[in-house]
Amino acid sequence: MHPDSTRIRLQPANTQRIPFWGQLFLGLLWIAYTVSLIVTGEGASDMHFLHYVFLVFSLVYLGYVLVHNAPVFGTQSYLEFTPAYIVHKDGLFRPKQAFAAQDIAALELVPQQLRVQLKEGTTYAMSLRQVKGPRRKRLMREQVRSFASKHDIALRDTQA
């Protein structure tokens, strides 16, 4: 990472009906149950291979839960301020959105959003609900303000 850039980690949106620890417990319970069936030979018949199929699906489920909720492959959701760009990445399998400073007409910082207005007329709204903690929120506001002043971009800050 460039020494002049600042990456603000975004917490994953908590939209699941079962919390992370519940999903983790469920996956581990499935794995323990399947392994115990395989080891004890309980329910052994000509369909015994289904225990192994269920074990594979349980491991895949556990991997899915870990990849989407824990920073296994590094920070997956972030807002980054580089010397010439604002970069927003919303998750593991989502593309990055990069906004060049010379293409930005104005920035608007409202309580739960950062709106980027481009010179071509389009507006992008980035949700800031995933920025957790007062320190991160303060750091993010400071980065927006310094980026706007550095590149002479109009900034409307309703949080001040």
DSSP file (Angstrom, degrees, kcal/mol; ACC not computed):
  #  RESIDUE AA STRUCTURE BP1 BP2  ACC     N-H-->O    O-->H-N    N-H-->O    O-->H-N    TCO  KAPPA ALPHA  PHI   PSI    X-CA   Y-CA   Z-CA
    1    1 A M              0   0    0      0, 0.0     6,-0.0     0, 0.0     0, 0.0   0.000 360.0 360.0 360.0 139.9    0.0    0.0    0.0
    2    2 A H    >   -     0   0    0      1,-0.1     3,-1.7     2,-0.1     0, 0.0  -0.351 360.0-125.7 -63.2 140.3    1.3    3.5   -0.9
    3    3 A P  T 3  S+     0   0    0      0, 0.0    -1,-0.1     0, 0.0    79,-0.0   0.762 108.9  52.8 -63.7 -23.3    2.5    5.4    2.2
    4    4 A D  T 3  S+     0   0    0      2,-0.0     2,-0.2     0, 0.0    -2,-0.1   0.453  93.4  93.1 -89.9  -0.1    0.2    8.4    1.5
    5    5 A S    <   -     0   0    0     -3,-1.7     2,-0.4    77,-0.1    77,-0.2  -0.613  57.9-157.4 -94.7 154.6   -2.9    6.2    1.2
    6    6 A T  E     -A   81   0A   0     75,-1.6    75,-2.5    -2,-0.2     2,-0.5  -0.987   3.4-160.7-131.8 123.1   -5.3    5.5    4.0
    7    7 A R  E     -A   80   0A   0     -2,-0.4     2,-0.6    73,-0.2    73,-0.2  -0.905   3.3-159.2-106.5 124.8   -7.5    2.4    4.0
    8    8 A I  E     -A   79   0A   0     71,-3.2    71,-2.2    -2,-0.5     2,-0.2  -0.913  18.3-134.0-105.7 117.5  -10.6    2.4    6.2
    9    9 A R  E     -A   78   0A   0     -2,-0.6     2,-0.4    69,-0.2   123,-0.4  -0.493  14.9-149.1 -73.9 135.4  -11.9   -1.0    6.9
   10   10 A L        -     0   0    0     67,-3.0    67,-0.3    -2,-0.2   121,-0.2  -0.884  14.1-126.7-104.5 134.7  -15.6   -1.5    6.6
   11   11 A Q        -     0   0    0    119,-3.0     3,-0.1    -2,-0.4    58,-0.0  -0.527  37.9 -96.8 -74.6 145.8  -17.4   -4.1    8.8
   12   12 A P        -     0   0    0      0, 0.0     2,-0.3     0, 0.0    -1,-0.1  -0.341  44.8 -99.9 -61.3 144.2  -19.5   -6.5    6.9
   13   13 A A        -     0   0    0      1,-0.1     2,-1.7    -3,-0.1     3,-0.2  -0.492  30.4-133.9 -65.2 128.6  -23.2   -5.6    6.7
   14   14 A N        +     0   0    0     -2,-0.3    -1,-0.1     1,-0.2    -3,-0.0  -0.585  58.2 133.6 -87.9  78.8  -25.0   -7.7    9.3
   15   15 A T        +     0   0    0     -2,-1.7    -1,-0.2     3,-0.1     2,-0.1   0.398  33.7 110.0-108.6   0.6  -27.9   -8.8    7.2
   16   16 A Q        -     0   0    0     -3,-0.2     4,-0.1     1,-0.1    -2,-0.0  -0.469  65.0-139.5 -77.5 149.5  -28.0  -12.5    8.1
   17   17 A R  S    S+     0   0    0     -2,-0.1    -1,-0.1     1,-0.1    -3,-0.0   0.801  95.5  51.5 -75.9 -29.1  -30.8  -13.9   10.2
   18   18 A I  S    S-     0   0    0      2,-0.0    -1,-0.1     1,-0.0     5,-0.1  -0.936  95.4-121.7-107.7 127.6  -28.3  -16.0   12.1
   19   19 A P     >  -     0   0    0      0, 0.0     4,-2.4     0, 0.0     3,-0.3  -0.122  29.9 -99.2 -65.1 167.3  -25.3  -14.2   13.6
   20   20 A F  H  > S+     0   0    0      1,-0.2     4,-2.6     2,-0.2     5,-0.2   0.900 122.8  48.9 -54.0 -49.2  -21.7  -15.2   12.6
   21   21 A W  H  > S+     0   0    0      1,-0.2     4,-2.4     2,-0.2    -1,-0.2   0.847 110.9  51.8 -65.2 -32.6  -21.1  -17.3   15.8
   22   22 A G  H  > S+     0   0    0     -3,-0.3     4,-2.4     2,-0.2    -1,-0.2   0.904 110.7  47.2 -67.3 -41.6  -24.4  -19.1   15.3
   23   23 A Q  H  X S+     0   0    0     -4,-2.4     4,-2.4     2,-0.2    -2,-0.2   0.901 112.9  49.7 -65.2 -40.8  -23.5  -19.9   11.7
   24   24 A L  H  X S+     0   0    0     -4,-2.6     4,-2.4    -5,-0.2    -2,-0.2   0.922 111.6  48.0 -63.1 -44.9  -20.1  -21.1   12.8
   25   25 A F  H  X S+     0   0    0     -4,-2.4     4,-2.5     2,-0.2    -2,-0.2   0.902 110.9  51.6 -62.2 -42.1  -21.6  -23.3   15.5
   26   26 A L  H  X S+     0   0    0     -4,-2.4     4,-2.2     2,-0.2    -2,-0.2   0.918 111.1  47.3 -61.8 -44.9  -24.1  -24.8   13.1
   27   27 A G  H  X S+     0   0    0     -4,-2.4     4,-2.1     1,-0.2    -2,-0.2   0.913 113.6  47.2 -63.4 -43.4  -21.3  -25.7   10.6
   28   28 A L  H  X S+     0   0    0     -4,-2.4     4,-2.6     2,-0.2    -2,-0.2   0.866 110.3  53.3 -67.5 -35.4  -19.2  -27.2   13.3
   29   29 A L  H  X S+     0   0    0     -4,-2.5     4,-2.5     2,-0.2    -2,-0.2   0.914 109.0  49.2 -63.6 -43.3  -22.2  -29.1   14.7
   30   30 A W  H  X S+     0   0    0     -4,-2.2     4,-2.4     2,-0.2    -2,-0.2   0.918 112.5  47.9 -61.4 -43.6  -22.8  -30.6   11.2
   31   31 A I  H  X S+     0   0    0     -4,-2.1     4,-2.6     2,-0.2     5,-0.2   0.931 112.7  47.8 -64.9 -45.2  -19.2  -31.6   10.8
   32   32 A A  H  X S+     0   0    0     -4,-2.6     4,-2.3     1,-0.2    -2,-0.2   0.904 112.7  49.4 -62.6 -41.7  -19.1  -33.2   14.3
   33   33 A Y  H  X S+     0   0    0     -4,-2.5     4,-1.9     2,-0.2    -1,-0.2   0.926 113.5  45.5 -63.2 -45.5  -22.3  -35.1   13.7
   34   34 A T  H  X S+     0   0    0     -4,-2.4     4,-2.2     2,-0.2    -2,-0.2   0.910 112.9  49.4 -67.0 -42.5  -21.2  -36.4   10.3
   35   35 A V  H  X S+     0   0    0     -4,-2.6     4,-2.8     1,-0.2     5,-0.2   0.903 110.2  51.6 -63.7 -40.2  -17.7  -37.4   11.6
   36   36 A S  H  X S+     0   0    0     -4,-2.3     4,-2.3    -5,-0.2     6,-0.4   0.882 109.4  50.2 -65.6 -35.9  -19.3  -39.2   14.5
   37   37 A L  H  X S+     0   0    0     -4,-1.9     4,-1.2     2,-0.2     5,-0.5   0.897 113.6  45.8 -65.3 -39.6  -21.6  -41.1   12.1
   38   38 A I  H  < S+     0   0    0     -4,-2.2    -2,-0.2     2,-0.2    -1,-0.2   0.924 115.7  45.1 -69.2 -44.1  -18.6  -42.1    9.9
   39   39 A V  H  < S+     0   0    0     -4,-2.8    -2,-0.2     1,-0.2    -3,-0.2   0.915 118.3  40.9 -68.7 -44.4  -16.4  -43.2   12.9
   40   40 A T  H  < S-     0   0    0     -4,-2.3    -1,-0.2    -5,-0.2    -2,-0.2   0.707 100.2-130.8 -79.6 -19.0  -19.1  -45.2   14.7
   41   41 A G    ><  +     0   0    0     -4,-1.2     3,-1.5     1,-0.2     2,-0.2   0.632  47.2 163.4  77.8  12.4  -20.5  -46.7   11.6
   42   42 A E  T 3   +     0   0    0     -5,-0.5    -1,-0.2    -6,-0.4     3,-0.1  -0.442  67.1  13.3 -66.1 132.9  -24.0  -45.8   12.7
   43   43 A G  T 3  S+     0   0    0      1,-0.2     2,-0.4    -2,-0.2    -1,-0.3   0.721  87.0 169.4  74.2  21.1  -26.5  -45.9    9.9
   44   44 A A    <   +     0   0    0     -3,-1.5     2,-0.2    -7,-0.1    -1,-0.2  -0.518  16.6 124.6 -71.3 125.0  -24.0  -47.9    7.7
   45   45 A S  S >  S-     0   0    0     -2,-0.4     3,-1.5    -3,-0.1     4,-0.1  -0.799  81.3 -64.3-155.0-163.8  -25.7  -49.2    4.6
   46   46 A D  T 3  S+     0   0    0      1,-0.3     3,-0.3    -2,-0.2    -2,-0.1   0.595 131.5  60.1 -73.5  -6.9  -25.3  -49.0    0.9
   47   47 A M  T >   +     0   0    0     -4,-0.2     3,-1.8     1,-0.2     4,-0.3   0.099  67.7 116.7-101.1  20.9  -26.0  -45.3    1.2
   48   48 A H  T X>  +     0   0    0     -3,-1.5     3,-1.4     1,-0.3     4,-0.6   0.749  61.3  71.3 -61.4 -25.7  -23.0  -44.7    3.5
   49   49 A F  H 3> S+     0   0    0     -3,-0.3     4,-1.8     1,-0.3     3,-0.3   0.728  81.9  73.0 -64.8 -21.1  -21.4  -42.5    0.9
   50   50 A L  H <> S+     0   0    0     -3,-1.8     4,-2.6     1,-0.2    -1,-0.3   0.787  88.0  61.8 -65.7 -26.0  -24.0  -39.8    1.7
   51   51 A H  H <> S+     0   0    0     -3,-1.4     4,-2.1    -4,-0.3    -1,-0.2   0.921 106.0  45.5 -62.6 -42.4  -22.2  -39.2    5.0
   52   52 A Y  H  X S+     0   0    0     -4,-0.6     4,-2.3    -3,-0.3    -2,-0.2   0.878 111.7  51.7 -68.8 -37.5  -19.1  -38.1    3.0
   53   53 A V  H  X S+     0   0    0     -4,-1.8     4,-2.3     2,-0.2    -2,-0.2   0.929 111.7  46.9 -63.0 -44.9  -21.2  -36.0    0.7
   54   54 A F  H  X S+     0   0    0     -4,-2.6     4,-2.3     1,-0.2    -2,-0.2   0.868 110.0  54.1 -65.5 -35.8  -22.8  -34.2    3.7
   55   55 A L  H  X S+     0   0    0     -4,-2.1     4,-2.3     2,-0.2    -1,-0.2   0.918 108.8  48.3 -63.4 -42.9  -19.4  -33.8    5.3
   56   56 A V  H  X S+     0   0    0     -4,-2.3     4,-2.3     1,-0.2    -2,-0.2   0.927 112.2  48.7 -63.1 -44.9  -18.1  -32.1    2.1
   57   57 A F  H  X S+     0   0    0     -4,-2.3     4,-2.4     1,-0.2    -1,-0.2   0.867 110.3  52.2 -63.5 -35.6  -21.1  -29.8    2.0
   58   58 A S  H  X S+     0   0    0     -4,-2.3     4,-2.4     2,-0.2    -1,-0.2   0.902 110.2  48.0 -66.5 -41.0  -20.6  -28.9    5.7
   59   59 A L  H  X S+     0   0    0     -4,-2.3     4,-2.3     2,-0.2    -2,-0.2   0.888 111.5  50.2 -66.1 -39.0  -17.0  -28.0    5.1
   60   60 A V  H  X S+     0   0    0     -4,-2.3     4,-2.4     2,-0.2    -2,-0.2   0.916 110.9  49.7 -64.2 -42.9  -18.0  -25.9    2.1
   61   61 A Y  H  X S+     0   0    0     -4,-2.4     4,-2.4     2,-0.2    -2,-0.2   0.918 110.7  49.3 -61.4 -44.4  -20.6  -24.1    4.2
   62   62 A L  H  X S+     0   0    0     -4,-2.4     4,-2.3     1,-0.2    -1,-0.2   0.902 111.4  49.5 -63.2 -41.3  -18.1  -23.5    7.0
   63   63 A G  H  X S+     0   0    0     -4,-2.3     4,-2.6     2,-0.2    -1,-0.2   0.900 109.7  51.9 -62.9 -40.9  -15.6  -22.1    4.4
   64   64 A Y  H  X S+     0   0    0     -4,-2.4     4,-2.0     2,-0.2    -2,-0.2   0.921 110.1  48.5 -60.7 -45.6  -18.4  -19.8    3.0
   65   65 A V  H  X S+     0   0    0     -4,-2.4     4,-1.3     1,-0.2     5,-0.3   0.914 113.9  46.6 -62.4 -43.9  -19.2  -18.5    6.4
   66   66 A L  H  X S+     0   0    0     -4,-2.3     4,-2.3     1,-0.2     6,-0.5   0.897 111.3  50.7 -66.5 -40.6  -15.6  -17.8    7.2
   67   67 A V  H  < S+     0   0    0     -4,-2.6     6,-0.2     1,-0.2    -1,-0.2   0.890 115.6  41.6 -66.0 -38.7  -14.8  -16.1    3.9
   68   68 A H  H  < S+     0   0    0     -4,-2.0    -1,-0.2    -5,-0.2    -2,-0.2   0.677 127.0  28.9 -84.9 -16.5  -17.8  -13.7    4.1
   69   69 A N  H  < S+     0   0    0     -4,-1.3    -2,-0.2    -5,-0.2    -3,-0.2   0.650 113.2  53.7-119.1 -19.5  -17.5  -12.8    7.8
   70   70 A A  S  < S-     0   0    0     -4,-2.3     2,-2.8    -5,-0.3     3,-0.4  -0.903  85.6-112.5-118.8 147.0  -13.8  -13.1    8.8
   71   71 A P    >   +     0   0    0      0, 0.0     3,-1.0     0, 0.0    -4,-0.1  -0.315  60.5 145.8 -75.6  63.0  -10.9  -11.4    7.1
   72   72 A V  T 3  S+     0   0    0     -2,-2.8     3,-0.1    -6,-0.5    -5,-0.1   0.908  78.2  31.5 -66.0 -43.2   -9.5  -14.7    5.9
   73   73 A F  T 3  S-     0   0    0      1,-0.5    -1,-0.3    -3,-0.4     2,-0.1  -0.035 128.7 -88.0-104.4  29.9   -8.1  -13.2    2.7
   74   74 A G  S <  S-     0   0    0     -3,-1.0    -1,-0.5     2,-0.0     2,-0.4  -0.398  80.4 -20.4  92.8-174.7   -7.4   -9.8    4.1
   75   75 A T        +     0   0    0      1,-0.2     3,-0.1    -2,-0.1    16,-0.1  -0.545  57.7 178.2 -71.5 123.4   -9.7   -6.8    4.3
   76   76 A Q        +     0   0    0     -2,-0.4    15,-0.6     1,-0.2     2,-0.5   0.719  66.3  48.0-101.6 -25.4  -12.5   -7.3    1.8
   77   77 A S  E    S+ B   0  90A   0    -67,-0.3   -67,-3.0    13,-0.2     2,-0.3  -0.972  75.4 138.1-119.2 120.7  -14.6   -4.2    2.4
   78   78 A Y  E     -AB   9  89A   0     11,-1.9    11,-2.7    -2,-0.5     2,-0.4  -0.988  46.1-138.4-156.2 162.9  -12.8   -0.9    2.6
   79   79 A L  E     -AB   8  88A   0    -71,-2.2   -71,-3.2    -2,-0.3     2,-0.4  -0.998  31.5-169.2-123.6 121.4  -12.8    2.8    1.6
   80   80 A E  E     -AB   7  87A   0      7,-3.3     7,-3.0    -2,-0.4     2,-0.7  -0.936  17.0-158.3-123.3 135.9   -9.3    3.9    0.5
   81   81 A F  E     +AB   6  86A   0    -75,-2.5   -75,-1.6    -2,-0.4     5,-0.2  -0.921  19.8 177.1-111.9 105.2   -8.0    7.4   -0.1
   82   82 A T        -     0   0    0      3,-2.3   -77,-0.1    -2,-0.7    -2,-0.0  -0.478  48.9 -93.3 -95.7 173.6   -4.9    7.4   -2.3
   83   83 A P  S    S+     0   0    0      0, 0.0     3,-0.1     0, 0.0    -1,-0.0   0.787 122.6  16.3 -60.4 -25.5   -3.1   10.5   -3.5
   84   84 A A  S    S+     0   0    0      1,-0.1    17,-2.7    17,-0.0     2,-0.3   0.463 123.3  46.5-126.0  -3.3   -5.2   10.6   -6.8
   85   85 A Y  E     - C   0 100A   0     15,-0.2    -3,-2.3    16,-0.1     2,-0.5  -0.942  56.7-141.2-140.0 156.8   -8.2    8.3   -6.2
   86   86 A I  E     -BC  81  99A   0     13,-2.0    13,-2.8    -2,-0.3     2,-0.5  -0.996  30.1-165.2-111.4 124.7  -11.0    7.3   -3.9
   87   87 A V  E     -BC  80  98A   0     -7,-3.0    -7,-3.3    -2,-0.5     2,-0.5  -0.946   8.2-172.1-117.3 129.7  -11.4    3.6   -4.0
   88   88 A H  E     -BC  79  97A   0      9,-2.9     9,-2.7    -2,-0.5     2,-0.5  -0.983   4.1-179.4-122.6 124.9  -14.4    1.8   -2.6
   89   89 A K  E     -BC  78  96A   0    -11,-2.7   -11,-1.9    -2,-0.5     7,-0.1  -0.993   6.3-170.7-123.9 125.5  -14.6   -2.0   -2.3
   90   90 A D  E     -B   77   0A   0      5,-0.5     2,-0.3    -2,-0.5   -13,-0.2   0.464  57.8 -32.8-100.7  -2.9  -17.8   -3.5   -0.9
   91   91 A G  S >  S-     0   0    0    -15,-0.6     3,-0.9     3,-0.3    -1,-0.2  -0.975  72.7 -65.6 167.3-178.3  -17.0   -7.1   -0.5
   92   92 A L  T 3  S+     0   0    0     -2,-0.3    -1,-0.1     1,-0.2   -24,-0.0   0.913 125.6  27.8 -63.2 -49.3  -15.1  -10.2   -1.5
   93   93 A F  T 3  S+     0   0    0     -3,-0.1    -1,-0.2     2,-0.1   -17,-0.0   0.058 101.8 100.1-105.3  25.5  -16.7  -10.9   -4.9
   94   94 A R  S <  S-     0   0    0     -3,-0.9    -3,-0.3     1,-0.0     2,-0.0  -0.869  74.2-112.7-111.1 144.8  -17.6   -7.3   -5.7
   95   95 A P        -     0   0    0      0, 0.0    -5,-0.5     0, 0.0     2,-0.2  -0.322  31.5-106.1 -74.6 157.8  -15.6   -5.1   -8.0
   96   96 A K  E     -C   89   0A   0     -7,-0.1     2,-0.6    -6,-0.1    -7,-0.2  -0.523  22.6-145.4 -76.3 147.5  -13.7   -2.0   -6.8
   97   97 A Q  E     -C   88   0A   0     -9,-2.7    -9,-2.9    -2,-0.2     2,-0.5  -0.977  18.2-170.7-112.7 118.6  -15.1    1.4   -7.6
   98   98 A A  E     -C   87   0A   0     -2,-0.6     2,-0.6   -11,-0.2   -11,-0.2  -0.938   6.6-166.8-113.7 130.4  -12.3    3.9   -8.3
   99   99 A F  E     -C   86   0A   0    -13,-2.8   -13,-2.0    -2,-0.5     2,-0.2  -0.959  15.9-140.9-118.7 114.3  -13.0    7.6   -8.6
  100  100 A A  E >>  -C   85   0A   0     -2,-0.6     3,-1.2   -15,-0.2     4,-0.6  -0.478  15.5-128.2 -73.3 143.3  -10.1    9.7  -10.0
  101  101 A A  G >4 S+     0   0    0    -17,-2.7     3,-1.0     1,-0.3    -1,-0.1   0.863 108.1  56.4 -61.7 -37.1   -9.7   13.1   -8.3
  102  102 A Q  G 34 S+     0   0    0    -18,-0.3    -1,-0.3     1,-0.2   -17,-0.1   0.689 106.6  51.4 -70.9 -15.5   -9.8   15.0  -11.7
  103  103 A D  G <4 S+     0   0    0     -3,-1.2    16,-2.6    15,-0.1     2,-0.5   0.520  89.1  96.2 -94.5  -7.0  -13.2   13.4  -12.5
  104  104 A I  E <<  +D  118   0B   0     -3,-1.0    14,-0.3    -4,-0.6     3,-0.1  -0.731  44.0 178.8 -91.7 126.4  -14.8   14.4   -9.2
  105  105 A A  E     -     0   0B   0     12,-3.2    49,-1.0    -2,-0.5     2,-0.3   0.845  68.1  -7.8 -89.4 -40.9  -16.9   17.6   -9.2
  106  106 A A  E     -De 117 154B   0     11,-1.8    11,-2.8    47,-0.2     2,-0.4  -0.994  53.5-144.0-155.8 155.4  -18.1   17.6   -5.6
  107  107 A L  E     -De 116 155B   0     47,-3.0    49,-2.5    -2,-0.3     2,-0.5  -0.975  13.0-165.3-121.5 138.7  -18.1   15.5   -2.4
  108  108 A E  E     -De 115 156B   0      7,-2.5     7,-3.2    -2,-0.4     2,-0.8  -0.982   2.4-163.7-128.1 121.2  -21.0   15.5    0.0
  109  109 A L  E     +De 114 157B   0     47,-2.9    49,-2.4    -2,-0.5    50,-0.5  -0.878  17.7 169.4-108.6 102.3  -20.6   14.0    3.4
  110  110 A V  E >   -D  113   0B   0      3,-1.9     3,-1.1    -2,-0.8    49,-0.1  -0.641  52.3 -85.8-105.7 168.1  -24.0   13.3    5.0
  111  111 A P  T 3  S+     0   0    0      0, 0.0     3,-0.0     0, 0.0    -1,-0.0   0.793 121.7  12.6 -50.1 -40.5  -24.4   11.3    8.3
  112  112 A Q  T 3  S+     0   0    0     15,-0.0    16,-2.8     1,-0.0    17,-0.5   0.245 122.9  56.8-122.2  14.7  -24.6    7.8    6.7
  113  113 A Q  E <   -DF 110 127B   0     -3,-1.1    -3,-1.9    14,-0.3     2,-0.5  -0.988  54.8-150.9-145.2 152.2  -23.4    8.4    3.1
  114  114 A L  E     -DF 109 126B   0     12,-2.2    12,-2.7    -2,-0.3     2,-0.5  -0.984  24.4-160.0-117.7 115.6  -20.5    9.8    1.1
  115  115 A R  E     -DF 108 125B   0     -7,-3.2    -7,-2.5    -2,-0.5     2,-0.6  -0.854   3.3-162.2-102.1 128.2  -21.8   11.1   -2.2
  116  116 A V  E     -DF 107 124B   0      8,-3.2     8,-2.7    -2,-0.5     2,-0.6  -0.939   3.2-163.1-110.3 115.6  -19.4   11.5   -5.1
  117  117 A Q  E     -DF 106 123B   0    -11,-2.8   -12,-3.2    -2,-0.6   -11,-1.8  -0.885  11.4-151.2-101.9 120.2  -20.6   13.8   -7.9
  118  118 A L  E >   -D  104   0B   0      4,-3.0     3,-1.6    -2,-0.6   -14,-0.2  -0.487  23.7-116.5 -88.1 159.9  -18.6   13.3  -11.0
  119  119 A K  T 3  S+     0   0    0    -16,-2.6   -15,-0.1     1,-0.3    -1,-0.1   0.739 113.5  64.6 -66.8 -23.2  -18.1   16.0  -13.7
  120  120 A E  T 3  S-     0   0    0    -17,-0.4    -1,-0.3     2,-0.1   -16,-0.1   0.560 122.2-103.9 -77.7  -6.8  -20.0   14.0  -16.2
  121  121 A G  S <  S+     0   0    0     -3,-1.6     2,-0.2     1,-0.4    -2,-0.1   0.258  79.2 124.4 108.3 -12.0  -23.1   14.4  -14.0
  122  122 A T        -     0   0    0     -5,-0.0    -4,-3.0     2,-0.0     2,-0.4  -0.524  44.9-150.5 -83.5 151.8  -23.5   11.0  -12.4
  123  123 A T  E     -F  117   0B   0     -6,-0.2     2,-0.5    -2,-0.2    -6,-0.2  -0.981   4.9-162.0-123.5 132.3  -23.6   10.7   -8.6
  124  124 A Y  E     -F  116   0B   0     -8,-2.7    -8,-3.2    -2,-0.4     2,-0.6  -0.954   5.7-157.3-113.3 129.5  -22.4    7.7   -6.6
  125  125 A A  E     -F  115   0B   0     -2,-0.5     2,-0.5   -10,-0.2   -10,-0.2  -0.929   5.5-164.3-108.9 123.0  -23.6    7.2   -3.0
  126  126 A M  E     -F  114   0B   0    -12,-2.7   -12,-2.2    -2,-0.6     2,-0.2  -0.924  20.2-127.5-108.4 124.3  -21.5    5.1   -0.8
  127  127 A S  E     -F  113   0B   0     -2,-0.5     3,-0.3   -14,-0.2   -14,-0.3  -0.495  18.6-170.8 -70.9 132.4  -23.0    3.8    2.4
  128  128 A L    >   +     0   0    0    -16,-2.8     3,-1.4    -2,-0.2   -15,-0.2   0.185  59.7 104.2-107.5  14.7  -21.0    4.6    5.5
  129  129 A R  T 3  S+     0   0    0    -17,-0.5    -1,-0.2     1,-0.3   -16,-0.1   0.735  76.0  61.0 -65.8 -21.2  -23.1    2.4    7.8
  130  130 A Q  T 3  S+     0   0    0     -3,-0.3  -119,-3.0     2,-0.1     2,-0.9   0.530  76.7  99.8 -85.7  -5.6  -20.3   -0.2    7.7
  131  131 A V    <   -     0   0    0     -3,-1.4     2,-0.3  -121,-0.2  -121,-0.1  -0.734  63.1-166.7 -81.1 108.5  -17.8    2.3    9.2
  132  132 A K        +     0   0    0     -2,-0.9     4,-0.3  -123,-0.4    -2,-0.1  -0.758  39.9  29.4-102.7 142.4  -17.8    1.2   12.9
  133  133 A G  S  > S-     0   0    0     -2,-0.3     4,-2.0     3,-0.1     5,-0.2   0.338  77.9-101.6  92.4 141.9  -16.3    3.0   15.8
  134  134 A P  H  > S+     0   0    0      0, 0.0     4,-2.3     0, 0.0     5,-0.2   0.836 118.8  55.3 -65.6 -33.1  -15.8    6.7   16.6
  135  135 A R  H  > S+     0   0    0      2,-0.2     4,-2.5     1,-0.2     5,-0.2   0.935 110.1  44.7 -66.3 -45.6  -12.1    6.6   15.7
  136  136 A R  H  > S+     0   0    0     -4,-0.3     4,-2.5     2,-0.2    -1,-0.2   0.893 113.3  51.0 -65.3 -39.4  -12.7    5.1   12.2
  137  137 A K  H  X S+     0   0    0     -4,-2.0     4,-2.3     2,-0.2    -2,-0.2   0.914 112.2  46.6 -64.7 -42.0  -15.5    7.6   11.6
  138  138 A R  H  X S+     0   0    0     -4,-2.3     4,-2.4     2,-0.2    -2,-0.2   0.916 113.0  49.5 -65.1 -43.4  -13.3   10.5   12.6
  139  139 A L  H  X S+     0   0    0     -4,-2.5     4,-2.2     1,-0.2    -2,-0.2   0.894 110.8  50.3 -61.7 -41.0  -10.4    9.2   10.5
  140  140 A M  H  X S+     0   0    0     -4,-2.5     4,-2.3     2,-0.2    -2,-0.2   0.920 110.7  48.6 -65.4 -43.8  -12.8    8.8    7.5
  141  141 A R  H  X S+     0   0    0     -4,-2.3     4,-2.4     1,-0.2    -2,-0.2   0.910 112.0  49.8 -62.2 -42.0  -14.1   12.4    7.8
  142  142 A E  H  X S+     0   0    0     -4,-2.4     4,-2.6     1,-0.2    -1,-0.2   0.897 110.4  50.2 -63.4 -39.8  -10.6   13.7    8.1
  143  143 A Q  H  X S+     0   0    0     -4,-2.2     4,-2.4     2,-0.2    -2,-0.2   0.897 110.4  49.2 -66.5 -40.2   -9.5   11.8    5.0
  144  144 A V  H  X S+     0   0    0     -4,-2.3     4,-2.4     2,-0.2    -2,-0.2   0.932 113.4  47.3 -63.2 -44.9  -12.5   13.1    3.0
  145  145 A R  H  X S+     0   0    0     -4,-2.4     4,-2.4     1,-0.2    -2,-0.2   0.918 114.4  45.2 -64.2 -44.2  -11.8   16.7    4.1
  146  146 A S  H  X S+     0   0    0     -4,-2.6     4,-2.4     2,-0.2    -1,-0.2   0.883 112.7  51.4 -69.2 -36.3   -8.0   16.5    3.3
  147  147 A F  H  X S+     0   0    0     -4,-2.4     4,-1.6    -5,-0.2    -2,-0.2   0.923 112.3  46.9 -63.9 -43.2   -8.7   14.8   -0.1
  148  148 A A  H  <>S+     0   0    0     -4,-2.4     5,-2.7     1,-0.2     4,-0.4   0.911 115.3  44.5 -66.4 -42.6  -11.2   17.5   -1.0
  149  149 A S  H ><5S+     0   0    0     -4,-2.4     3,-0.6     3,-0.2    -1,-0.2   0.871 111.1  54.2 -71.0 -34.6   -8.8   20.3    0.0
  150  150 A K  H 3<5S+     0   0    0     -4,-2.4    -1,-0.2     1,-0.2    -2,-0.2   0.860 119.2  32.9 -65.2 -36.0   -5.8   18.8   -1.6
  151  151 A H  T 3<5S-     0   0    0     -4,-1.6    -1,-0.2    -5,-0.2    -2,-0.2   0.258 109.5-116.0-106.8  11.4   -7.6   18.5   -5.0
  152  152 A D  T < 5 +     0   0    0     -3,-0.6     2,-0.4    -4,-0.4    -3,-0.2   0.929  58.3 159.3  53.2  51.4   -9.7   21.7   -4.7
  153  153 A I      < -     0   0    0     -5,-2.7    -1,-0.2    -6,-0.1     2,-0.2  -0.877  47.5-109.6-104.7 135.1  -13.0   19.7   -4.8
  154  154 A A  E     -e  106   0B   0    -49,-1.0   -47,-3.0    -2,-0.4     2,-0.5  -0.438  38.0-164.7 -64.4 131.1  -16.1   21.3   -3.4
  155  155 A L  E     -e  107   0B   0    -49,-0.2     2,-0.6    -2,-0.2   -47,-0.2  -0.978  14.7-168.4-124.7 127.0  -17.1   19.6   -0.1
  156  156 A R  E     -e  108   0B   0    -49,-2.5   -47,-2.9    -2,-0.5     2,-0.6  -0.955  12.1-175.0-112.8 112.5  -20.4   19.8    1.6
  157  157 A D  E     +e  109   0B   0     -2,-0.6     3,-0.5   -49,-0.2   -47,-0.2  -0.919  16.3 174.7-113.9 109.4  -20.2   18.4    5.1
  158  158 A T  S    S+     0   0    0    -49,-2.4   -48,-0.1    -2,-0.6    -1,-0.1   0.404  76.2  68.1 -91.7   2.2  -23.4   18.2    7.0
  159  159 A Q              0   0    0    -50,-0.5    -1,-0.2     1,-0.2   -49,-0.1   0.543 360.0 360.0 -95.2  -8.6  -21.7   16.4    9.9
  160  160 A A              0   0    0     -3,-0.5    -1,-0.2     0, 0.0    -2,-0.1   0.497 360.0 360.0 -66.8 360.0  -19.6   19.3   11.1
